[in-house]
Amino acid sequence: MKIVVLDGYTLNPGDLSWDGLKQLGDLTVYDRSPPDTVVERATGAEVVFTNKTPLGEDILKQLPALQFIGVLATGYNIVNSDVAKANGVVVANVPGYGTASVAQLTFALLLELCHHVQHHSETVMDGKWVRSADWCYWDYPLVELAGKTIGIIGFGRIGQQVGDIATAFGMNIIGNARHRSDQSQRPNFRWADVPELLEGSDVVSIHCPLFPETKGLINKQSLQQMKRSAFLLNTSRGPIIVDQDLADALNEGVIAGAGIDVLSVEPPPKDNPLFGAKNCIITPHIAWATQEARARLMKITVDNLTAFLQGHPVNVVNK
């Protein structure tokens, strides 16, 4: 069986092993696959793995040998799963591998907005404390989370983990999800529609998938519903936020700050408006990328293919 990994570098830049997949077939791993190379590289493969390399209808119809597509991520919008299903191709993703890591970065971004640790450290190193007339100083308002409310859009695995951490900080939680699960064990929790969540939250954290109905969910109008003192966090998918609208909101003081790990286009163009926005922290889509999370992703990837080969596929997204 021929197995091709189209873009394996971000999953495994050298600190993991592909041996699990090698044991299941004839494996070829490409670090990256430009669009004009995908068909040539995947031709004849029964199994193709992709992380962010699109597999649309035009490509899929040129791969008649294909039986299984493994997405090396949780989000699978880069694969036309309907066309794959029509052609009898199973598409499987990897859910749950990065829950702890994504929740951790969410709070890394939030705590940086609350205390601006890096900025204050840099000013100390530059001599500002030495020159200070007082025994301490701060260049930004310092924010305590206890007693404040976090609104979590997408209260699934990751959203609930974020809620657990927020509870440890003494925060109240407003949740929003397509399907409302029983959260009666959380005395500090309530459900709300998105407008009510935006209005009532001191922090808004996005953890929902990218669907047509969530694309552009955070825009000029919705940002106006937030508190002027509120922070916005996004460790989900970039296109859920309209970049220009968020930049304008930050520069005009509509909200107080933003911490985002994803942008609408990745890698972003150099003129992305958020690069010059006030009180905006941007990390390069790294919430998922701890070594521990990537090791879990690799294991589940091998398990997905093993289950498919044994005739009982799991984590199928196009049933």
Secondary structure, DSSP 8 states (H G I E B T S, - for coil): -EEEESS-TTT-SSSS--HHHHTTSEEEE-S---GGGHHHHHTT-SEEEESSS-B-HHHHTT-TT--EEEESSS--TTB-HHHHHHTT-EEE---STTHHHHHHHHHHHHHHHHH-HHHHHHHHHTTHHHH-SSS---SS-----TT-EEEEES-SHHHHHHHHHHHHTT-EEEEE-SS----TT-TTEEE--HHHHHHH-SEEEE-----TTTTT-BSHHHHHTS-TT-EEEE-S-GGGB-HHHHHHHHHTTSSSEEEES--SSSS--TT-GGGG-TTEEE--S-TT--HHHHHHHHHHHHHHHHHHHTT---SBS--
